[in-house]
């Protein structure tokens, strides 16, 4: 029983070790450094190995072909001399015997001369003379075929050539077997040399792979160290890495992204600060007015009335700020919900001008709508009308007495355009790029007197962007302002 428990414990430990090994292997396989090193090492081993194997085969085939060509050439010369000397009839010739012995010795082979009766009349080994020989290749040669075969497993080349007279009749066969041991020994030496080359190349590539993998991953470590600093908050990330072009491009993109994130973070902090300030200002005024009333005795009813009117104005101002803040939040891209429906833009703008016209008449401002064509578009009419109303109201509020405001409508096959131009006070050049920022006011005192919170244009821009449109402003101080709005006729959800 105890032995079984011990075996189970050992098996559990083995499984645990195997599992840990697999986890380690999986972790290592994810390492870019390991992968690069392995790829270089594999390439460094496989390519030389395959190259050597290919060359080995080509060299062996080339050596066999060369030897076979020489043997065929020598055998054909000997065959022709046999025919000239009439060796098959006389069966004796010192010259032929010498040639046979020389060929046999030179190429380590055995040569047989066979007559038309399949009898061996000459054997350089002097073993089978006078015997009959019947083999497939000899029969094929008697039929007029030249035979040359490399017997790789037996390490010899077999040649069988027909000996023909002037009438093209086969009267005998020259049959020979030549050893290829010389080629075998040469190939073994070549094999040893190639093995040394592969081993040397493998060692070089292993070292090369380790070095290259480290060099390649080294810039990534710098990137990792830089990213770790982000955990402690945004830092000045305008750094460069002198490395690969792709790495430099990636780092530049990261720098730009982090700068943008830092800008967004700074903007949020500024927004919170502005919200706190804007909400605190009316409350401070209310407290000052209330404290003033509380510190006085026997205050006339008229003063109470004036103070309460001022308190009411500050409360209304606070309410406007809160309402605009809520509107701004609702028009942020992540929070917005659009009720898209086909809308007649001409009717919408005529309705807006009808609402604003009484305010314009107080300053004797000419309010004109120019429409070049009927426009039907897919928009959220309520939100877009709110944005356009803000633009027209601003054109009236920040205008001069006896001025003008012109609203122009136009469209093409893809977009519709709304232009709101006025003859007002204009915007300073250094403020044009900031007018869409939250709580930004060109003239804070005048904006507060007119009831502005500094959120109207930010809300307007958000609404237009929600419709996949864009808004641009052109202005010159003292000469008026023009807002150009472009929105697609067909709404496409992003």
N, C-alpha and C positions, 0 to 999 in steps of 0.2 A: 504493500500500500504506500509506504513512504517513497519507494522507488518511483512509483507512478506520479506522486506529487512532485518529486524532484524533476522528473522528465517534463511535466507540464510547466514548471517554473522555468526550466531551461528553454523550452519552446517559446514561452511568452517573452523571455529576454531576447531570444534570437529574432522574434518578430518585431520587437521594439527597436532593436539595433537596425534591422533591415528597413523598417519604416523611417527611422531617423536618417539612414543613408539615402533613401529615396527623396526625402525632403531636402537634404543637403544637395543632392544631385539636381533637383528641380531649381533650387535657389541659385546654384552655380551656373546652370544652363541659361538663366535669365541675365547673367552678367554680360554686358556688351564687350568688356575686355576679354572675357573667356571666349566668347563667340568669335571675335576678330582673330584672337590667337589661334583658335582651332581651325578656322578657315584657312589662314595662312599656312599653318602646319600641314593640314590635309593637302592643300594645293602643292606645297613643297615636297610632299612624299608621293602623292598619287601621280602628278604630272611627270616627274623624273622616272618613276617606276613604269608607267605606261609607255613613255618614250623609249626606255631601255628595252622593254619587251618587244615593242614594234621594231626597233633597230636590230635587236637580236634575231628576230625572224627574217628581216630583210637581208641581213648580212649572211645568215645561213643559206637562204635561198640563192643569194648572189654567188656564194662560193660553190654551191652544188651546180648551179647553171654553168658557171665558168669551167668547172671540172668536167661536166658532162659534154660541153662543147669541145673541149680539148680531146676527150676520149673518143667522141664521134669522129672528129677530124682525123685523129691518128688511126682509128679503126677503119675508116673509109680508105685512107692511104694504103693501109696493110691489105685491105680487101682487093684493091685494084692491082697491087703488086702480086698477090696470089693468083689473080686471073691472068696477068701477063706471063708469069713464070710457069703457068700450067701446073701449079702445085697440086691440084686435085687429081690430075692424071698421073704425074710422076711421083707424087707424094714424098719428094725429097728435093730440098733446095737449101743450101747453107745460108744463103741471103735471107730467105723467108724465115728459116728457123732462128736466125740471129735477131731479126726484127720482132718475131714473136716473143723471144726471151727478153729482149730489151723493153718491149711494151709491158710485159707482165711484171718485170722487175721495177720499172720506173713508176708504175701506178699501183703497185701492190695488188696485182690481179691474176686471174686465171683465164687463159684464152683457149678456146676449142675450135678446131676446124672440122666441120661435119660435111660428109659427102651426100650425094642424092639418095643413098640407101639409109640415111640417118645413122651412119656409122662414124664414130669419132676417129679421124685419121691423124689428128695431132692434138695433144693435150700438154700444155706447158707444165702441168703438175705430174705428167707421165703416170697418171693413175688409172684413167679410163680409156686409154687408147685401144681401139679395136672393138669397143663396146658400142652398142646401139643406144641412142638417146631419143626419146620422144617426149617433148614437152609442148605446152600450148604456144609459147613464144617462138620456139623453133619451127613449129608447123606454120604459124603466121608468117614467119620470114620466108619459108619455102613458097608461100603464096604471094611473095613480093613485097611484104611489109617491113619497114625499118622500125625496130623496137628499141626504145631507151627508157628505162624505168629506174627511179630512185627508191630503193627499199630502205626507208628510214629506220624501221625497227631492227632490221638485220644489218644495218650499216654497210650497204654496198650498192653499187650502181650496176644494173643489168642491161647489156647491149646485145641485140641480135640483128645481124645485117645479112640480107640475101646476097649471094655471089652469082651474078648473071653473066652469061656469055653474050656474044655479039647479037644473037637472035632474041635477046631479052628473056632467055630461059634460065630459071634458077637451077644451078648445078651444084650448089652447096650453100652452107651457112657459116658465117663467122659469129661465134657466140662467146661472150666474155662477161666476167664478173669482176668488178674493181672495188676494193675496199675504200670506205670513206672515214676510216679511223683518223686520218690526218685532219679532216675537217672537224671531226668530233673533238679532238684534242684542242684544236684552235678555238672552237666555240666555247670549250670549258674555260680557257684562259680569258676569252672575251667576257664570259659570264662573270668570272671573278672580278675583272676590272669594272664591269658595269655595277656589280654589287657594291664595290667600294665607292663608286660615284654616287649611287643612290643613298648609301649610308652617310657619306660626307654631305651631300645636298640636304638630306633630312635634318642632320645636326645643325647645319647653317640656317635652315628655314625655321627650326624650332627656336633657335636663339633670336632670329630675325622677328618671328611672330611674337615672342615675349616682349621684345623691345618696342615693336610697332604698336602692339596693343596698349602698352603703358603710355607711350607718347600720344596715342589717339585719345585715350580716356582722360589724360591729364587736364585738358581744358574743361572737360565736364565736371571735374572736381572743383574747379574754380567757380563754375556756374552754380554748383550745389552749395558751396560756401556762401556765395552771394545770396542765394535764395533763402538760406537759413537765417540771414540777417532780417529778412522780411518778417519772420516770426516775432521780432521785437518791435515791429511797427515800420512804417514807410521810411526809407532812407534815401539820401541823394544817390541815385542809382546810375548816374551818368558815367559809366565806366566802359572801357574797351578791353577786348580780349584779342591779342595778336595771335590768331590761330587760323584754322581753316576758314575759307570764305563763307561756307554754310553756317559755321559756328558764329562768326562775326555777324552775319545777317540775323541769325536767331537772337543773339544777344541784343542787337539793335532793336529788334521787335519787342523784346522783353523790356528794354529800357523805355521805349515809347509807351508800352502798356502800363508800366508802373508809374510813369509820369502822369499818364491820363488818370490812373486810379488815385494818385496823390492830389491831382487837381480836383477830382470829384470829392475826395475827402475834405480838402480845404474848402470847397464850395459848400459842402454840407455844414461844416463848422461855421462858416460865414453866414449861412442861411439860418442856423440855430441862433447865432448871435443877433442877426437882424430881426428875427421873429421876437426874440426876447425884448429887444429894444423897442420894436414897434408896439408890442402889447403893453410894455411897461409905461410908455409915454402917456397914453390916455389915462391909465390908472393913476399915474403921478398927478396929472392935471385934476382928476376927480378928487384925489385926496387933498390937494392944495385948496381946492374950492370948498370941500367939506370942512377942512380945518379952519378956513377963514370964517365960514358961517358959525362954526361951533365956538370960535373965540370972540365973537361979538355979541353984545346984548342990545336989545331993543332995536333990531335991524328992521328998517322999513320993508313993507311987503314987496315994493318994486324991486329992491335989491335981491330979496329972496327969489323973486321971479327970474331976474337976470342970471343969478347964480345957478338956479335949477335948469334954465335953458342951456347954459354952458355945460353943465354936467350931462344933460341929455345929449348934446352934440358929441361929447367925448365918448359916451356910451354907444351912440350910433357909429362913431368912428371905430371903436373897438369891435363892434359887431361886423362892420364892413371888412375889417382886417381878417377876422375869424372866418367869415363867409368866403372871402377870396382865397384864404389858405386852404379851406376845404375844397373849393373849386379847383385850385392848383393841384391838390393831391389827386382829385378825381380825374384830372386830365393827364396825369403821369402815365406813361405807356403801360407800366405793369398793373395799374389799377383801373384803367379806363375801360368802360363798356360803351360801345357805340351802337346806336339804333339806326342802322343804315337803311335808307329808303329812297326811291326816286324823288327828286325835289326840283321844283322850278326855281332856278337861281334868280331869275329876273323878278319874280313875285316876292321872293325872300328879301332881296335888296330894296325893293320899293316899300315893303313893310317896315324895314329898318329906318329908311329915310323919313318915313311918315312919323315914326316915334321921335326921331332926333330933331325934326324940323322946328318944333316949338322952342327948343333950346337955342338953335341957330338964329331964329328970328330975334331973340333978345339982343344979339350983337350985330344984327342986320347982316348975317352971313348968307351969301347965295349958296344954296345946296342943290347940286345938279347930278342927275343920274343919266349917263350915256350908255346905251345898250346897243351893240352892233348886230346881235342875233339872239334868238331865243335859245336858252341853255337849260338842258335837262341833265342832272347828274345824280349819282348815287352818293349821298352824304347823310350825316346825322344833322338834320335841319336845326334842331334846338341848339346843339353845341356850336355849329358853324355860325348860326345867326348871332349867338352870344359873342363870338370872336369878332365878327364883322361890325357888330354894334359898338364894340370897344374901340375899334379903329376909327369909325366915323365920329363917335363921341369925342375921342382925343383930338381929331382934326378940328372939331368945333371948339373944344375947351381951350386949346393952345393956339388959337387963331387970333387975328387982329379984328378990330371993329371994321365993318364994311368989307370983310374979306370974302373968300369963296372956298368951297369944298366941292371937288369933282370926283364922282365915283364912276369908273368905266368898267363895263363888262364885255368880255370877248371870249372866243373859244376856237379851238381847232379840232382835228379828228381825235385828239388824245387828252387834252387838258382844257380846263376853263380858267380864265384869268380875271382877277378883280384888282383894280388899281384905285387906291384912295389917295388923292393929292389935295394939298391945301396951300393957302397963302399965309400960313402962320409964322410963328417966331423961329421955327427951324430948330435943328439940333446941332450943338457944337461938334466939330470933326472928331474930337477925342472921346466923344460919348456915343457915337453911332454904333460901335461894336458892342456896347454895353446895355443898350436900351431893352434887350430881351432878358437881361439878368433879373432875378427875383429881388424885389425891394429897391431896384435902382431907380433913382429919379434924377432927371437932368437938372431941374431946379426944385429943390426940396421944399422951400417955403411956398412957392407958387403951387406945387403939386398938392401940398397939404391944404392950402386955402381952397383948392378946387375939389378937395375930397379924394385925391389920389392916394393909393396905398403902395404903388410901385410893383403891383403884381399883375396888372391888367395885360401888359404885353407878353409877360411870361406865360400866362394862361392862353392868350391868343396863339402864340407860337406852338404851344403844346397841342392845341386842338388841330391846327393846320398840319402838324407833323403826324398826328394820329390818322389823318386822312391821306397820308403818304404824299403830302404837298410840301411846299417850301414858301418862306416869306423873306423878302429883302426890303431894306430901307435905304432911301437916298434922300439926303437933306443937306441944306446949307443954311447956316445961321442967318436969320433975318430974311430969308427968301422962301421959306416953306419946306414941307416934307412930303415925300411920296412913299407909300407902302405898296409893293407889288406882291400879289399872292397868286400862286399857281397850284392847282389841285387836279388830279386825274378825274375824268368824267366817270370812269368805272372804278369802283372801290375794289381793291384786292387785299385780302387779309394777309399779313406777314406771318 
